Amino acid sequence: YLLFYSALRVGQPGRVTRIASGCKDGEEREASEWFDAHVRPMSSRFGIHFTPHFSTVKDEKTGEEKGNYKFFNKPFGLRHWLENGDGMGVDKDTGRMKDEDVVVI
């Protein structure tokens, strides 16, 4: 919420999109409903994009799941958005990624 609000307050003219990766059952619906109720009314330029779960690490030989590396979600979530984010207004020359705890001043 803070990133969207700060973008609104400083008059940021472009689109701002939250990329949410790997939501569990029901979480995507809840996040979407919260976004629609609290963020979307601020500006039609604000959006949310849901991606699959990218943090599973598999053994190269057996294909078995070895663990969970949550840090894969950010780069692969960004790639998913760039490749699949219809209407997100991505300018490949100026597109930027910000963490949700960033404030625009």
Salt bridges, closest charged atoms under 4 A:
GLU33 OE2 - ARG29 NH1 3.63
ASP36 OD1 - ARG40 NE 2.94
ASP99 OD1 - LYS74 NZ 2.30
GLU100 OE1 - ARG18 NE 3.67
